[in-house]
């Protein structure tokens, strides 16, 4: 330290600056992870398709929909679907997706969807929908020297604090839940 104590002062600022930098990195990392949370249902569906696993796919849906779909999306159906993909693209085929376009769903539309769901027999408790996106997703399957892509619209909603996939828009909900 020099005569007027600047050495301690500089060290103190260095430590404070380091702590602030670490906190900024942590906050940025959390924001990046949370910022992509809406993609989790898409990831689950893709993983479920690749593994031919009904449970993984159903985990992308809210419980009140997964319970209904469970009767229609059986283990045998998934096995056949997986076998068909392996036959066409080979055992080591890859499935991936790219978000082509993403639009935030307006609060008024989310409230209409929430009302349609809550006024139906589909749920046994009130659900809260706090956010939603309409996303254009390009899905690609590659393997065995070939590649096929298809683009479709996905509706992703934050229902009771968890991001979920529903295969319809808020405007279609009224007909579905009547």
C-alpha positions in Angstrom: 0.0 0.0 0.0 1.2 3.5 -0.7 1.3 6.3 1.8 -2.2 7.6 1.2 -3.9 4.1 1.3 -4.7 3.9 -2.5 -3.5 0.3 -2.7 -6.2 -0.9 -0.4 -8.8 1.3 -2.1 -7.9 -0.1 -5.5 -8.0 -3.7 -4.2 -11.4 -3.0 -2.7 -12.8 -1.7 -6.0 -11.3 -4.6 -7.8 -13.1 -7.1 -5.5 -16.4 -5.2 -5.8 -16.0 -5.0 -9.6 -15.4 -8.8 -9.7 -18.5 -9.5 -7.5 -20.6 -7.3 -9.7 -19.3 -9.0 -12.9 -20.2 -12.5 -11.4 -23.7 -11.3 -10.5 -24.2 -9.9 -14.0 -23.1 -13.2 -15.6 -25.5 -15.2 -13.3 -28.4 -12.9 -14.1 -27.7 -13.0 -17.9 -27.5 -16.9 -17.8 -30.8 -17.1 -15.9 -32.4 -14.7 -18.3 -31.2 -16.7 -21.4 -32.4 -20.0 -19.9 -35.8 -18.5 -18.9 -36.1 -16.7 -22.2 -36.2 -20.0 -24.1 -38.4 -21.9 -21.6 -41.3 -21.6 -24.1 -39.5 -24.0 -26.4 -39.5 -26.9 -23.8 -42.8 -28.4 -25.1 -41.3 -28.5 -28.6 -38.2 -30.2 -27.3 -40.3 -32.8 -25.5 -42.3 -33.6 -28.6 -39.2 -34.0 -30.7 -37.5 -36.1 -28.1 -40.6 -38.2 -27.7 -40.8 -38.8 -31.5 -37.1 -39.8 -31.7 -37.5 -42.2 -28.7 -41.0 -43.4 -29.8 -42.0 -42.5 -26.2 -45.6 -41.6 -25.6 -45.0 -40.4 -22.1 -42.4 -37.8 -23.2 -44.7 -36.4 -25.9 -47.6 -36.3 -23.5 -45.5 -34.3 -21.0 -45.5 -31.4 -23.5 -49.2 -31.0 -23.1 -51.0 -29.6 -20.0 -52.4 -32.4 -17.8 -56.0 -31.9 -18.8 -55.1 -32.5 -22.5 -52.5 -35.2 -21.9 -55.1 -37.3 -20.0 -57.4 -37.1 -23.0 -54.7 -37.8 -25.6 -53.3 -40.7 -23.6 -56.3 -42.8 -24.9 -55.6 -41.9 -28.5 -51.8 -41.9 -28.6 -50.9 -45.4 -27.5 -47.6 -47.1 -27.0 -48.2 -49.4 -30.0 -49.0 -46.4 -32.3 -45.7 -44.7 -31.2 -43.8 -47.9 -31.8 -45.2 -48.2 -35.4 -44.5 -44.5 -36.0 -40.9 -44.9 -34.9 -40.5 -48.1 -37.0 -41.8 -46.2 -40.0 -39.3 -43.4 -39.5 -36.4 -45.9 -39.1 -37.5 -47.7 -42.2 -37.5 -44.5 -44.3 -34.5 -42.7 -42.7 -32.4 -45.4 -41.1 -31.9 -46.4 -37.5 -29.7 -43.3 -36.8 -32.0 -40.7 -38.2 -32.0 -37.2 -36.7 -35.0 -35.0 -36.1 -34.5 -31.3 -35.5 -36.5 -28.1 -35.6 -36.0 -24.4 -36.3 -38.2 -21.5 -35.2 -39.0 -19.7 -38.4 -41.4 -17.1 -36.9 -42.7 -16.3 -33.4 -45.5 -14.0 -32.4 -46.7 -13.2 -28.9 -50.3 -14.0 -28.4 -52.2 -11.0 -27.0 -53.5 -11.0 -23.4 -57.2 -10.6 -24.6 -56.8 -13.8 -26.7 -55.2 -15.6 -23.8 -58.1 -14.6 -21.5 -60.6 -16.0 -24.1 -58.7 -19.3 -24.2 -58.5 -19.4 -20.4 -62.3 -18.8 -20.2 -63.1 -21.5 -22.8 -61.0 -24.0 -20.9 -62.3 -23.1 -17.5 -65.9 -23.2 -18.6 -65.5 -26.7 -20.1 -65.6 -30.1 -18.5 -62.0 -30.6 -19.6 -60.6 -29.3 -16.3 -61.3 -30.0 -12.7 -59.6 -26.9 -11.4 -59.3 -23.4 -12.7 -56.3 -22.8 -15.0 -54.4 -19.6 -15.4 -52.8 -18.8 -18.8 -50.2 -16.1 -18.4 -48.4 -16.0 -21.7 -48.5 -17.6 -25.2 -46.8 -17.7 -28.5 -47.8 -18.7 -32.0 -44.7 -20.2 -33.6 -44.0 -21.4 -37.1 -41.7 -24.4 -36.7 -39.7 -26.1 -39.4 -39.2 -29.7 -38.5 -36.5 -31.7 -40.4 -35.9 -35.4 -40.4 -32.5 -36.5 -41.9 -31.0 -39.9 -42.5 -30.1 -42.6 -45.0 -29.0 -40.0 -47.5 -32.3 -38.1 -47.5 -33.9 -35.2 -45.7 -37.4 -34.0 -45.4 -38.8 -30.8 -43.9 -42.2 -29.6 -43.0 -43.3 -26.3 -41.5 -46.3 -26.0 -39.2 -47.8 -23.7 -36.7 -47.5 -24.5 -33.0 -49.3 -22.8 -30.1 -47.4 -22.7 -26.9 -49.0 -21.4 -23.7 -47.8 -20.8 -20.1 -50.5 -22.6 -18.2 -50.3 -22.5 -14.4 -46.7 -21.5 -14.6 -45.6 -24.3 -17.0 -45.0 -24.0 -20.7 -47.2 -26.4 -22.6 -48.3 -27.2 -26.2 -51.9 -27.0 -27.3 -52.5 -27.8 -31.0 -55.0 -24.9 -31.5 -55.2 -21.2 -31.4 -57.2 -19.2 -28.9 -59.9 -18.5 -31.5 -60.3 -22.3 -32.1 -60.7 -23.0 -28.4 -64.4 -22.2 -28.2 -65.3 -24.9 -30.7 -63.0 -27.4 -29.1 -64.1 -26.9 -25.5 -67.8 -26.7 -26.1 
